[in-house]
Amino acid sequence: MESITTKDLSYTIGSKAILNNISLNVPEGSIYGYLGRNGAGKSTTIKLLLGLLEEADDTIFIQNKSLKQNRTEILASTGNLIESPCFYTKLTVFENLKYLDIIYGKGRKRIDEVLELVDLHKEKKKNASALSMGMKQRLGIAMAIFHDPKLLILDEPLNGLDPQGIFEMRKLFQHLNEQGKTIFLSSHILSELEKTATHIGIIEGGKMVFQGTKNELLNKVEKEVVLKVNDAEKATLALHESFSVSQPGPGKISVRANDDKNFNLLLKTVIENGIEIYDIESQSTHLEQIFINLISKNHD
Ligand SMILES: Nc1ncnc2c1ncn2[C@@H]1O[C@H](COP(=O)(O)OP(=O)(O)OP(=O)(O)O)[C@@H](O)[C@H]1O
């Protein structure tokens, strides 16, 4: 089942198209990273998903239910964190959760459970204002998950955190995900999502330019293999039908291979043609480069 689907979601402000036919498919149980540069449309999408902006048509479905028609029920099973965490700075960590318990009536056990989950039990007596940035963000998550929602929607939750804070948040996302929660989080930094997300959606200029599993994105990684050989001409001839080959220097050929099988075929072809290999250098395209390529294609 899909946790979130949008069917050609569009949004305009005045005459400006902010989102253009966004069709999200967020599988239940996934950690879905929504990636895009500043101004790409991530926050607008999230505000629409949370009913904070009103969509013109009936195009957003959460757990297969129309958001427009089941807003209260859907929001009751959703937790969210939009940019900075929301809590009372003059109350302690415990008091902030106690306050939520007055609203939800989940009991003391739930407060302890949540404190344990976000690893803030040792800080429960501290004033929220005295927490480190990472701890504040974790308190924000604690507030968002207190009512035990199935779906968490987080806008740039790693923004401003130091490496340790990012590491702890990642651990927390994985832990929450193992507990069955679907996590939809946005970021403008691919490396922030690369380690955490199971699925990735990339948005640029209000349009989706990629959506799929992280492995599908990783499959776009190309290896550039440089071989030092005894006969570069012969190697080029043997490979040119199946590969894009160039000769970067004397006795060297450079070949692009887009997956492990391709790499294996490349070496097999060279060896079967009786060419001697003296050295192999292999360099993968960085995922950031793939992101940039996908984005710039959209501008062509
Ligand atoms: N109220 C508004 N009026 C006019 N333009 C707006 C408004 N809100 C957003 N926009 C424009 O819509 C586009 C998308 O903005 P949005 O905040 O959704 O992007 P984003 O991907 O979340 O970027 P950021 O990470 O910078 O917040 C931007 O060009 C922004 O300037």
The ligand as an ORCA input file, in Angstrom:
! r2SCAN-3c Opt
* xyz 0 1
  N       3.679     32.822     -0.656
  C       4.442     32.813     -1.755
  N       4.333     33.781     -2.690
  C       5.080     33.762     -3.824
  N       5.972     32.797     -4.112
  C       6.119     31.810     -3.225
  C       5.382     31.741     -2.000
  N       5.733     30.634     -1.332
  C       6.683     30.020     -2.083
  N       6.911     30.720     -3.214
  C       7.865     30.366     -4.285
  O       7.632     29.020     -4.631
  C       8.841     28.367     -4.947
  C       8.964     27.103     -4.121
  O       9.134     27.463     -2.762
  P       9.311     26.364     -1.603
  O       9.451     27.099     -0.300
  O       8.245     25.355     -1.726
  O      10.706     25.727     -2.030
  P      11.644     24.759     -1.218
  O      12.082     23.703     -2.160
  O      11.020     24.333      0.043
  O      12.880     25.691     -0.915
  P      13.542     26.092      0.491
  O      14.414     24.939      0.859
  O      14.331     27.323      0.123
  O      12.422     26.382      1.432
  C       9.949     29.372     -4.717
  O      10.288     29.958     -5.960
  C       9.306     30.393     -3.814
  O       9.878     31.661     -4.024
*
